[in-house]
Amino acid sequence: MGAKERHLVLGGAGFVGRHVALALAARGVEVILASRRPPPEPERFDPQNVRLETVDLTACDWPALIADVDVIHHYAWASIPQTAALNPIWDVDTHIRTAINLLETAARLGGKRVLFVSSGGTVYGRHQDQRSTEDSPTRPLSIYGATKLAVENYMRPYHDSGAVDCRIARLSNPYGVGQNLDRNQGLVSTFVARALRGEPLTVWGDGSVVRDYIHISDATDALVALSTQALPDLTDLPVFNVASGVGASINEVISVIEDVLDRTLDVSRLPGRGIDIPVSVLCVDKARRHLGWAPRYSLGQGVAAMIDQLKAGETSYSRP
């Protein structure tokens, strides 16, 4: 596949999808951004190299949608851990059916690459290693993580048979300007937004829970690399952690925001939750070796960049 390949971004109006679409377009790639709703600030997308499509993936014409594209980015996901737990049958029926429809159609048409964004924060579950590698056991503790892992597993036979060039990115916890805070996702983005509005921050437990937070610009760079590069050294299904590789506790996140704003934040603490895995940090050595990618932002740098943009009135897109 060459530089003029055409990419289809499913879930293109979402936080990750629209950043990847803009980054691809900036490289001269022709992009079709497909979503149930338009992206924020659609004028940011040049119609000469980005086409916006309104698509319901649960009831679409898959052959027509992917026939003329080389690479399909599958970022469309309608649930979060809480909603998946409330309706697991809907979660499985919606997401696995969509993935199989995509893979079956791609296999029949031939010559397609499919990049699926899985969840690095939930597919591993509790682990003993300091950082989870792509070879660590996958033992999801939530319906959300189990469904993500199921889609990964469905991709394997399509890849191993040579029918579809499948690739998987296990993304940690992205943050940055434009994340949808209404979905109850994105601790860093939520805390930054509330701190700037002078609102209290709510912490479940003692704040010792550790997660791996990655700035959206770093995540975008990794996903662009994974979707465009040849991987001649990998014969097995390519699975890559996309993360900062560094853990931070909730208390450390609060401390970083306080340092950037130079003031103490109002923090409300509630009893801890059993669903919270104590530590989840990902190793990104494989991406360094095979993709030539490495995260550029420390948590402090990423939070400072986000705060600068929000103070400047930017609300939809993070700068690279």
FIDREN-118804 format. One line per field, with one value per residue (C-alpha): residue number from 1; residue in one letter; y, x, z. Coordinates in steps of 0.1 Angstrom, whole numbers. Layout:
# FIDREN-118804
num	c(NUM,...);
residu	c(a,...);
yy	c(Y,...);
xx	c(X,...);
zz	c(Z,...);
This chain:
# FIDREN-118804
num	c(1,2,3,4,5,6,7,8,9,10,11,12,13,14,15,16,17,18,19,20,21,22,23,24,25,26,27,28,29,30,31,32,33,34,35,36,37,38,39,40,41,42,43,44,45,46,47,48,49,50,51,52,53,54,55,56,57,58,59,60,61,62,63,64,65,66,67,68,69,70,71,72,73,74,75,76,77,78,79,80,81,82,83,84,85,86,87,88,89,90,91,92,93,94,95,96,97,98,99,100,101,102,103,104,105,106,107,108,109,110,111,112,113,114,115,116,117,118,119,120,121,122,123,124,125,126,127,128,129,130,131,132,133,134,135,136,137,138,139,140,141,142,143,144,145,146,147,148,149,150,151,152,153,154,155,156,157,158,159,160,161,162,163,164,165,166,167,168,169,170,171,172,173,174,175,176,177,178,179,180,181,182,183,184,185,186,187,188,189,190,191,192,193,194,195,196,197,198,199,200,201,202,203,204,205,206,207,208,209,210,211,212,213,214,215,216,217,218,219,220,221,222,223,224,225,226,227,228,229,230,231,232,233,234,235,236,237,238,239,240,241,242,243,244,245,246,247,248,249,250,251,252,253,254,255,256,257,258,259,260,261,262,263,264,265,266,267,268,269,270,271,272,273,274,275,276,277,278,279,280,281,282,283,284,285,286,287,288,289,290,291,292,293,294,295,296,297,298,299,300,301,302,303,304,305,306,307,308,309,310,311,312,313,314,315,316,317,318,319,320);
residu	c(m,g,a,k,e,r,h,l,v,l,g,g,a,g,f,v,g,r,h,v,a,l,a,l,a,a,r,g,v,e,v,i,l,a,s,r,r,p,p,p,e,p,e,r,f,d,p,q,n,v,r,l,e,t,v,d,l,t,a,c,d,w,p,a,l,i,a,d,v,d,v,i,h,h,y,a,w,a,s,i,p,q,t,a,a,l,n,p,i,w,d,v,d,t,h,i,r,t,a,i,n,l,l,e,t,a,a,r,l,g,g,k,r,v,l,f,v,s,s,g,g,t,v,y,g,r,h,q,d,q,r,s,t,e,d,s,p,t,r,p,l,s,i,y,g,a,t,k,l,a,v,e,n,y,m,r,p,y,h,d,s,g,a,v,d,c,r,i,a,r,l,s,n,p,y,g,v,g,q,n,l,d,r,n,q,g,l,v,s,t,f,v,a,r,a,l,r,g,e,p,l,t,v,w,g,d,g,s,v,v,r,d,y,i,h,i,s,d,a,t,d,a,l,v,a,l,s,t,q,a,l,p,d,l,t,d,l,p,v,f,n,v,a,s,g,v,g,a,s,i,n,e,v,i,s,v,i,e,d,v,l,d,r,t,l,d,v,s,r,l,p,g,r,g,i,d,i,p,v,s,v,l,c,v,d,k,a,r,r,h,l,g,w,a,p,r,y,s,l,g,q,g,v,a,a,m,i,d,q,l,k,a,g,e,t,s,y,s,r,p);
yy	c(0,34,69,76,48,56,52,47,59,42,62,92,118,103,116,93,89,125,132,102,114,149,134,111,140,161,133,135,104,104,98,89,98,77,82,84,122,149,156,188,217,198,228,216,188,198,183,177,150,142,130,130,101,95,58,34,5,-18,-14,-4,-17,-30,-38,-3,12,-4,-14,15,18,2,6,5,20,5,30,28,16,25,14,22,-3,8,6,-27,-42,-30,-46,-73,-89,-56,-50,-83,-82,-47,-48,-84,-85,-52,-66,-98,-80,-58,-88,-110,-82,-73,-110,-113,-81,-89,-66,-48,-38,-34,-17,-23,-2,-25,-16,-18,-8,-37,-68,-76,-75,-79,-88,-94,-78,-42,-34,-55,-66,-78,-114,-109,-130,-115,-119,-91,-85,-65,-72,-43,-58,-93,-79,-60,-92,-112,-89,-94,-131,-130,-111,-138,-164,-138,-126,-160,-172,-142,-130,-97,-77,-73,-51,-44,-14,-19,17,29,60,89,124,159,187,175,143,137,142,133,96,94,85,102,109,134,153,154,166,193,206,206,223,251,256,257,225,198,166,133,104,69,54,68,79,51,35,37,40,47,80,90,123,121,134,105,80,95,92,55,47,64,45,12,17,28,9,-25,-51,-76,-89,-99,-131,-135,-112,-77,-65,-34,-15,22,40,62,33,52,48,76,74,95,115,121,133,158,169,175,196,216,222,235,257,267,262,235,218,209,171,150,114,85,48,27,5,-32,-28,-7,-27,-13,-10,-9,2,-10,-17,0,-15,-35,-3,13,-16,-23,11,35,52,65,88,124,139,133,136,171,182,169,184,218,217,208,236,262,252,253,287,298,287,256,229,202,193,189,204,178);
xx	c(0,14,12,-21,-41,-76,-85,-120,-123,-153,-163,-146,-166,-152,-123,-97,-112,-113,-77,-65,-85,-69,-34,-39,-52,-22,0,-19,-40,-75,-99,-135,-148,-178,-200,-235,-231,-209,-176,-172,-161,-165,-150,-116,-118,-108,-134,-108,-92,-117,-152,-178,-203,-233,-234,-251,-228,-255,-276,-252,-243,-208,-197,-206,-189,-155,-153,-130,-108,-75,-74,-103,-99,-124,-128,-166,-177,-210,-204,-182,-175,-205,-231,-217,-222,-258,-267,-241,-263,-267,-230,-221,-247,-239,-201,-193,-219,-204,-169,-178,-198,-167,-143,-165,-169,-132,-123,-147,-134,-97,-67,-80,-62,-83,-70,-90,-86,-90,-87,-53,-68,-93,-83,-53,-72,-52,-16,16,40,50,39,17,33,14,22,8,-22,-56,-81,-107,-128,-155,-180,-165,-130,-144,-162,-131,-110,-136,-133,-95,-100,-123,-97,-71,-85,-91,-55,-39,-57,-44,-79,-75,-44,-56,-39,-48,-39,-45,-50,-45,-63,-62,-68,-67,-89,-122,-128,-165,-168,-205,-196,-180,-146,-112,-101,-74,-96,-125,-103,-87,-120,-135,-104,-106,-143,-135,-156,-146,-130,-145,-121,-133,-110,-77,-65,-38,-53,-26,-33,-14,-25,-15,-19,-42,-14,9,-19,-27,9,10,-23,-12,21,3,-22,3,36,45,53,75,90,57,40,15,-15,1,-10,5,2,-4,3,27,44,44,19,4,-19,-51,-34,-4,-28,-43,-8,2,-29,-23,13,3,-25,-4,-33,-48,-79,-111,-112,-141,-134,-159,-155,-134,-150,-143,-143,-112,-80,-53,-26,-27,4,14,48,54,87,72,59,93,110,85,69,97,72,76,54,66,44,50,18,29,36,3,-17,0,-7,-43,-48,-31,-55,-86,-77,-72,-108,-100,-125,-126,-91,-57,-28,-1);
zz	c(0,-10,2,-17,-1,11,48,63,99,116,147,131,151,183,203,189,154,144,156,135,105,107,111,81,60,69,54,21,27,14,43,47,81,90,121,133,138,123,141,161,139,106,89,102,76,40,17,-9,12,39,31,59,59,82,89,113,115,128,96,68,34,43,7,-5,26,23,-13,-24,7,16,54,78,113,137,165,167,202,218,254,283,312,332,304,291,326,327,293,283,257,239,242,227,200,188,188,179,151,137,138,121,94,88,87,65,40,40,35,5,-11,-4,0,31,63,95,126,157,188,218,255,271,304,306,286,309,342,374,367,387,362,367,332,310,277,247,258,293,302,292,320,317,348,330,302,284,284,276,245,233,237,219,189,190,190,160,141,145,120,94,98,100,69,49,42,60,73,109,134,171,192,230,239,275,289,264,274,258,245,230,250,256,293,292,287,322,306,308,343,334,310,335,363,342,330,365,380,355,363,401,407,432,421,431,440,448,475,487,453,450,419,392,355,323,307,272,255,224,202,212,207,173,161,172,154,122,123,129,101,75,81,67,94,77,109,124,112,141,145,152,187,201,234,228,261,279,295,328,357,377,407,409,437,414,386,411,421,385,378,410,400,366,380,410,435,457,443,462,464,476,485,484,495,471,444,440,402,401,393,416,389,351,333,298,283,249,240,211,194,199,181,152,146,156,178,213,234,235,264,300,321,333,297,284,312,307,270,276,301,278,249,271,285,249,241,222,230,202,191,207,188,178);
